[in-house]
Amino acid sequence: MAKVASITLDQFDLTTGILLEVLAIPSSKLTVTKKKDVATPTATLPNGAKVSGAASVSKVLVSIAGVNADWVGASDAEKALVDKQIEEALSLHKTLGTDKKDAALSALDKTLSTKVFIVGTHLTLADFFLYSTLYTSVAKASKQTRIDLCNITRYFDLIQNLAREFAAITLTDKVDFDLDVPAEDIPILIEAKKKADPVAKDGSKKEGAKKEKAAAAAAPADKKAKEDKKNAKEAPAASASAPKEKKAKEAKAEVVEENIKPEPERLDLRVGLVTSVKKHPDAESLYVEEIEVGEEKPRTVVSGLVKYMKEEDLLNRKVVLLCNLKPAKMRGIESQAMVLAATSVDGATVELLDAPAESKAGDRCWFDSFRGTDFSQLNAKKKTWETVQPKLKTDGFKQAVYSVAEAGVSYNNVLRCEAGEITVKTVAGASIK
C-alpha cells in the first residue's frame, strides 16, 4: 500500500484549517491530525521527509492537492512577494494583541486602498494568511470601525466570499456587513442641506425650536408623573404582598437560568455495538435496538431511523450514543440511550456517527478540551443536552465537532475516543442530534 502524506496541526490553527477545507484533499492523499498546543504545523511527506512552519506547510498542501498552483505565486518574483506578505501577516497577528493594533490596522487599510488582492491580481496563499489574521478584529469591530477601515472591510469580505466558492467553510462563521451610512452622517450632504435650508444655517434658531418643542412635550409628562405619585400613595397596603411574591418567583427563575450553560464535558458519550434491530410493534417509523455499551447487559434504544436506513445497515455496526439522558418511554418501550446521527442542511440525508474500527463497545468519547469525569444522569432542569446540541455539527473533514466561539472566532473541538476521531461518511456542515 502506497504511503500518503500526513499533517499535524493545532486544533485552533485557523489558516491551515481553512486551507484544508478549501483544497478538500482526499484521505487517500493526506491524513490530518489535530492536537492541542501544537506550536507549528508539520507535514510528513510519503518519502519520510518533514516540513514544518505554516508558510512551508501551506505550499505542501497546494502541491498535494494538485490544483491552484498559482496560489504560491505565478512567477519567481510573485513567489517572493507571497512569502514576504505571509511573513507580514504572521507579524501582524502578533501586533494585533498589543497597544499598536490601531496604528497597524490603519497602515494596512492605507496599503489596501490601491489593492484588490494583497499580492498581484489573483488569490494567493498570502490572502488566506491575512484573512485569518484579520478575522477576530473584523468580526468584533463596530460598524463605525468597519466604515473607518473601509479598505480592510472590502478586502476581507472579498476573501471570505472567494474562499466559500471553493468549499463550505466551517471553521469560521461568515461575517455579515451592514455598511449603510445614514445621510445625516455624511459631511458633504450636511453641507448641501445647510445651503438649501436657511433655517439650518442658523444653529440658534434650530436649537430654539427644539427647546420649545421639548418644553411642550414635557408639560403633560410632568402632570402625569404627579398623578401617578398621588395614586401610589392611595393604593391599598394589602396589594404590597403580591409584588413581593412575584419578585420571589422571578428571583427563583433567574437562579435557574444562571445555571443553564453549555457543559459538553457532562455528556456520557460512548461507542456502542448494535446487536439487535427490529421494528417497533406500535410505530412504523421507529426501530428498537439492543446496543452493547460496555455494561453487564445491552441497553434498549428506540430511534426514528426507519426512513433513513434498513435494519441490516444498523445491525453489527458501531455507533455513538448519549448514555446519561433520563430514560423515556417511546410508544410503550423504554429507551435507555440516544443514538447520535448527522442530518444534512436540507434534511434529506441522515448518517450515523462512525466510531473508529479499532474502538470497542463502551469506549468513552469526548470533545478535545472538554473531557469530563462526572457522567451522572443529566438534570433536565439544567438543559445540558439542549444547550450543547445546537453547537454540534460535522466540519469540512466530516468529523463530529462541538463548535464554540472565543473572541469572535469559532473553534471546532473534535469528538474522539482513544482509537481516533468520530466521523460521518459524506455529510459536512450537518447538525448532530
matplotlib code that plots the C-alpha trace (Angstrom):
import matplotlib.pyplot as plt

x = [0.0, 1.4, 2.3, 0.4, 1.4, 0.3, 0.0, -0.2, -1.6, -3.0, -6.8, -7.1, -4.8, -7.2, -5.1, -4.0, -7.5, -9.2, -6.8, -7.5, -11.3, -10.8, -8.4, -10.5, -7.6, -8.9, -7.8, -6.1, -3.5, -3.3, -4.1, -4.8, -4.2, -5.3, -3.9, -3.8, -0.9, 1.0, 3.4, 3.6, 2.1, 4.3, 3.8, 5.4, 5.8, 5.4, 9.2, 9.5, 10.8, 9.3, 8.3, 7.4, 6.1, 2.8, 4.1, 6.0, 3.2, 0.6, 2.8, 3.0, -0.8, -1.2, 1.3, -0.5, -3.9, -2.5, -4.7, -4.4, -0.6, -0.7, -1.6, 2.1, 2.9, 2.7, 6.4, 9.6, 9.1, 5.5, 6.5, 8.9, 6.2, 3.8, 6.4, 7.0, 3.3, 2.8, 5.6, 3.9, 0.6, 2.1, 3.8, 0.6, -1.1, 1.3, 0.9, -2.9, -2.5, -0.6, -1.4, 0.0, -3.1, -4.9, -1.8, -1.1, -4.7, -4.7, -1.4, -2.8, -6.0, -3.9, -2.0, -5.2, -6.6, -4.9, -5.1, -7.7, -5.5, -2.5, -0.2, -0.7, -4.1, -5.3, -5.9, -2.7, -1.7, -0.9, -4.6, -5.6, -3.0, -4.1, -7.8, -7.1, -5.1, -7.8, -10.8, -11.1, -10.5, -13.1, -15.6, -15.6, -15.3, -18.1, -20.0, -18.2, -14.8, -15.6, -16.6, -13.4, -11.3, -13.3, -10.5, -9.8, -13.6, -13.9, -10.8, -11.9, -15.4, -13.9, -11.6, -14.2, -16.6, -14.0, -13.0, -16.6, -16.8, -14.3, -15.9, -18.2, -16.0, -17.0, -14.0, -15.2, -18.6, -19.2, -19.1, -22.1, -21.6, -24.2, -22.4, -25.3, -24.5, -27.4, -27.5, -27.3, -23.9, -22.3, -20.4, -20.9, -24.7, -24.8, -23.2, -25.6, -28.6, -27.4, -27.1, -30.6, -32.3, -31.8, -33.1, -30.4, -27.7, -28.8, -28.0, -29.6, -32.9, -33.0, -31.9, -34.5, -37.2, -36.0, -36.2, -39.8, -40.9, -39.3, -40.9, -44.3, -43.8, -42.6, -45.7, -48.1, -45.4, -44.9, -48.6, -48.8, -45.9, -47.7, -50.9, -49.0, -47.3, -50.7, -52.3, -49.3, -49.9, -53.6, -53.1, -54.2, -51.5, -52.7, -51.5, -47.9, -47.8, -48.4, -45.3, -43.2, -44.5, -43.9, -40.3, -39.6, -40.7, -38.7, -35.6, -36.0, -36.4, -33.2, -31.2, -32.2, -31.4, -27.9, -27.2, -28.0, -24.7, -23.2, -21.4, -20.3, -18.0, -21.1, -22.3, -21.7, -20.9, -19.8, -19.1, -21.8, -22.2, -25.7, -26.5, -30.2, -32.6, -36.3, -39.3, -41.3, -44.5, -46.6, -44.7, -43.8, -41.1, -39.2, -36.6, -35.9, -32.2, -30.2, -26.8, -23.8, -22.2, -19.6, -22.1, -23.4, -26.2, -27.1, -29.3, -32.6, -32.7, -35.6, -34.7, -36.5, -34.3, -36.6, -37.0, -33.2, -31.7, -32.5, -32.3, -29.2, -27.5, -27.7, -27.0, -23.5, -22.2, -20.5, -22.4, -22.0, -24.6, -25.6, -26.0, -26.9, -30.2, -33.2, -34.8, -38.0, -40.8, -41.5, -44.8, -44.6, -41.0, -38.3, -35.4, -32.2, -29.9, -29.9, -28.1, -26.4, -26.7, -25.8, -28.6, -27.8, -28.9, -31.8, -32.8, -32.7, -29.7, -29.2, -26.0, -25.0, -21.7, -19.0, -16.6, -13.1, -12.7, -10.3, -12.7, -14.8, -18.2, -18.1, -15.2, -15.8, -15.9, -15.1, -14.7, -11.0, -10.5, -13.9, -13.0, -15.3, -15.4, -19.0, -21.3, -24.3, -27.8, -28.3, -30.6, -33.5, -33.8, -30.3, -31.0, -27.4, -28.2, -30.5, -27.7, -24.9, -26.8, -27.1, -23.3, -22.8, -22.1, -19.8, -16.9, -15.3, -13.3, -16.6, -15.6, -18.1, -17.3, -18.5, -18.2, -17.6, -16.8, -13.9, -13.2, -15.3, -13.7, -15.4, -13.3, -14.2, -13.5, -13.4, -15.3, -12.9, -12.2, -8.9, -8.9, -9.4, -11.8, -15.6, -16.7, -19.5, -19.4, -20.4, -22.3, -20.2, -21.8, -24.6, -26.2, -25.8, -28.6]
y = [0.0, 3.4, 5.8, 9.1, 12.4, 13.4, 16.7, 17.5, 20.9, 22.7, 22.3, 26.1, 26.7, 28.8, 29.4, 25.7, 24.5, 26.8, 25.8, 22.1, 22.8, 24.8, 22.4, 19.3, 16.9, 13.3, 11.0, 8.8, 11.6, 13.1, 12.2, 15.0, 15.0, 17.9, 18.2, 20.7, 23.1, 22.4, 25.2, 25.0, 22.7, 19.8, 17.8, 14.4, 13.5, 10.0, 9.7, 10.4, 14.0, 16.5, 20.1, 22.5, 26.0, 27.5, 29.0, 25.9, 23.5, 25.6, 25.2, 21.5, 21.3, 23.1, 20.7, 17.6, 19.0, 19.4, 22.5, 26.3, 26.2, 30.0, 30.5, 30.0, 32.7, 32.8, 33.8, 33.8, 37.5, 36.9, 33.9, 36.1, 38.7, 35.9, 34.8, 38.4, 39.0, 35.8, 36.9, 40.3, 38.6, 36.5, 39.6, 41.5, 38.7, 39.3, 43.1, 42.9, 41.7, 44.9, 48.6, 49.1, 47.4, 50.6, 52.0, 48.7, 48.4, 52.0, 51.3, 48.1, 50.0, 52.5, 49.7, 48.0, 51.2, 50.5, 46.7, 44.0, 41.2, 41.6, 40.2, 40.6, 40.3, 37.0, 35.0, 33.7, 31.9, 35.4, 36.3, 33.3, 34.2, 37.8, 36.8, 34.5, 37.2, 39.8, 37.5, 38.3, 42.0, 42.4, 40.1, 42.1, 45.5, 48.0, 49.3, 52.6, 50.9, 48.9, 52.1, 53.9, 50.9, 50.5, 49.1, 46.3, 45.6, 45.5, 43.2, 40.9, 40.5, 39.6, 36.9, 35.3, 35.0, 33.7, 31.1, 29.9, 29.5, 26.6, 24.8, 25.2, 26.9, 25.5, 26.8, 30.4, 32.0, 34.3, 38.0, 40.0, 43.6, 46.4, 49.5, 51.7, 55.2, 57.5, 60.5, 62.9, 61.4, 62.2, 65.6, 66.6, 66.0, 68.0, 71.0, 70.7, 70.6, 73.8, 75.7, 74.6, 75.2, 78.8, 77.8, 75.1, 77.7, 79.5, 76.9, 79.1, 79.2, 75.4, 74.9, 77.3, 75.4, 72.2, 73.6, 74.9, 71.6, 69.7, 72.0, 71.5, 67.7, 67.8, 69.6, 66.7, 64.3, 66.2, 66.3, 62.5, 61.9, 63.9, 61.9, 58.6, 59.6, 60.5, 57.2, 55.3, 56.8, 55.9, 52.3, 49.7, 48.3, 44.8, 44.8, 45.0, 41.3, 40.4, 42.2, 40.5, 37.1, 37.9, 39.1, 35.9, 33.8, 35.9, 35.6, 31.8, 31.7, 33.8, 31.4, 28.5, 30.5, 31.4, 27.7, 26.9, 26.9, 24.5, 21.7, 19.2, 17.5, 16.3, 14.2, 10.5, 9.6, 6.1, 3.8, 1.2, -2.1, -2.8, -6.5, -6.5, -4.4, -4.7, -2.6, -1.0, -3.0, 0.1, 2.7, 2.2, 5.0, 3.6, 0.9, -0.9, -1.8, -3.7, -2.0, -3.0, -0.1, -1.8, -2.7, -6.1, -6.2, -4.3, -1.1, -0.9, 2.1, 3.4, 5.6, 7.1, 5.8, 3.7, 6.3, 6.7, 3.2, -0.5, -2.9, -4.6, -1.2, -0.9, -4.5, -5.3, -1.7, 0.6, 3.8, 6.6, 7.0, 9.6, 7.4, 9.7, 11.1, 10.2, 7.0, 7.8, 5.6, 5.8, 4.2, 2.0, 0.9, 2.5, 4.0, 3.9, 6.0, 8.0, 7.1, 10.2, 11.0, 13.8, 15.5, 17.4, 21.1, 20.1, 17.3, 14.7, 12.8, 11.3, 9.4, 7.7, 8.8, 6.3, 5.2, 4.0, 0.4, -0.2, 1.1, -1.2, -1.0, 1.1, 3.3, 6.9, 9.8, 13.4, 16.8, 17.7, 20.0, 19.1, 15.7, 15.2, 12.9, 13.4, 11.3, 11.0, 11.3, 14.8, 17.1, 18.0, 21.5, 22.4, 21.6, 20.3, 18.5, 21.3, 23.9, 21.7, 20.2, 23.4, 23.6, 20.0, 19.6, 18.0, 20.0, 20.1, 17.0, 15.2, 15.0, 15.4, 18.6, 20.9, 24.5, 27.3, 31.0, 32.8, 36.5, 36.4, 33.3, 29.9, 26.9, 23.3, 20.7, 17.3, 14.4, 11.5, 8.3, 6.6, 5.0, 8.2, 10.7, 10.2, 10.9, 10.5, 9.1, 12.1, 15.0, 18.1, 21.1, 18.8, 19.2, 16.4, 15.1]
z = [0.0, -1.1, 1.7, 1.9, 3.3, 6.8, 8.6, 12.3, 13.4, 16.3, 16.7, 16.6, 13.6, 11.5, 8.4, 7.8, 8.8, 6.2, 3.5, 4.2, 3.9, 0.7, -1.0, 0.0, -0.2, -0.1, 2.7, 0.0, -0.4, 3.1, 6.7, 9.1, 12.9, 15.1, 18.6, 21.4, 21.9, 18.6, 18.1, 14.4, 11.8, 10.5, 7.3, 6.7, 3.0, 1.6, 1.4, 5.1, 4.7, 7.2, 6.5, 9.3, 9.6, 8.5, 5.3, 4.1, 5.1, 3.2, 0.0, 0.6, 0.8, -2.5, -4.1, -2.7, -3.9, -7.4, -8.0, -7.7, -8.2, -8.8, -5.1, -4.3, -6.9, -10.7, -11.2, -9.2, -8.4, -7.3, -5.2, -3.3, -2.7, -1.4, 1.1, 2.2, 2.7, 4.6, 7.0, 7.4, 8.1, 10.8, 12.2, 12.2, 14.1, 17.0, 16.7, 16.9, 20.5, 21.6, 22.0, 18.5, 17.0, 15.8, 14.1, 12.4, 11.1, 9.8, 7.9, 6.4, 5.4, 3.5, 1.8, 0.7, -0.7, -4.0, -4.0, -4.7, -3.5, -1.2, -4.0, -7.7, -9.4, -8.1, -4.9, -3.3, 0.0, 1.4, 1.2, 3.3, 5.9, 6.1, 6.2, 9.2, 10.9, 10.5, 11.3, 15.0, 14.6, 11.8, 13.4, 16.7, 15.1, 15.4, 12.4, 12.6, 12.8, 9.7, 7.9, 9.0, 7.9, 4.7, 2.6, 5.1, 5.2, 1.5, 1.1, 4.0, 2.5, -0.9, 0.5, 2.8, -0.2, -2.6, -0.1, 0.2, -3.6, -3.3, -0.3, 2.7, 5.4, 8.8, 10.9, 10.8, 10.5, 7.7, 8.9, 7.7, 7.0, 7.2, 5.9, 5.0, 6.4, 7.3, 5.0, 8.0, 8.9, 5.6, 5.8, 2.1, 2.4, 5.7, 3.9, 0.9, 3.3, 5.1, 1.8, 0.8, 4.2, 5.5, 8.9, 9.2, 8.7, 11.9, 14.6, 17.3, 15.5, 15.1, 18.7, 20.0, 18.1, 19.6, 23.1, 22.6, 21.3, 24.2, 26.8, 25.3, 25.4, 29.0, 30.4, 30.1, 31.2, 34.5, 35.1, 34.6, 37.0, 39.8, 39.3, 39.4, 42.6, 44.2, 43.1, 44.5, 48.0, 47.9, 46.8, 49.4, 51.6, 51.1, 47.4, 48.6, 49.2, 45.5, 44.1, 46.8, 45.8, 42.2, 42.8, 44.8, 41.8, 39.4, 41.5, 41.7, 37.9, 37.4, 39.6, 37.3, 34.2, 35.5, 35.9, 32.3, 30.3, 27.8, 29.5, 26.8, 29.3, 31.2, 28.2, 28.7, 25.1, 24.3, 21.4, 21.1, 19.1, 17.7, 18.4, 17.5, 15.4, 14.9, 14.0, 16.9, 17.2, 17.6, 15.5, 11.8, 11.9, 14.9, 15.4, 18.7, 19.1, 21.6, 21.9, 23.9, 25.7, 28.0, 30.7, 32.1, 29.6, 26.4, 26.5, 24.8, 22.4, 20.4, 17.4, 14.5, 11.7, 9.7, 7.0, 6.5, 6.8, 6.7, 9.6, 8.1, 7.8, 11.6, 12.7, 14.0, 13.4, 15.8, 16.7, 19.2, 22.0, 24.6, 27.7, 30.6, 29.5, 31.7, 30.2, 28.4, 27.0, 23.3, 22.4, 25.4, 25.2, 27.4, 25.5, 27.7, 25.5, 22.3, 19.0, 17.5, 13.8, 11.5, 9.4, 6.3, 6.0, 3.6, 6.0, 3.2, 4.4, 7.9, 8.7, 12.0, 13.6, 12.8, 15.6, 14.5, 13.6, 16.4, 19.1, 21.2, 22.9, 26.0, 24.9, 26.1, 23.6, 24.3, 22.6, 22.6, 25.6, 27.1, 28.8, 31.8, 34.8, 36.1, 33.9, 36.3, 34.8, 33.4, 35.3, 32.9, 34.6, 33.7, 30.0, 29.4, 26.2, 24.9, 25.3, 23.8, 20.9, 18.7, 18.7, 17.5, 13.7, 11.2, 9.9, 6.4, 7.2, 8.1, 11.7, 14.5, 16.4, 19.2, 17.9, 20.3, 19.8, 21.6, 20.9, 17.8, 16.3, 16.1, 17.1, 16.5, 19.2, 17.5, 19.1, 19.6, 21.5, 22.4, 18.9, 17.0, 15.6, 15.3, 11.7, 9.2, 5.6, 3.4, 5.1, 6.0, 7.8, 9.2, 12.6, 15.1, 17.3]

ax = plt.figure().add_subplot(projection="3d")
ax.plot(x, y, z, "-o")
ax.set_aspect("equal")
plt.show()
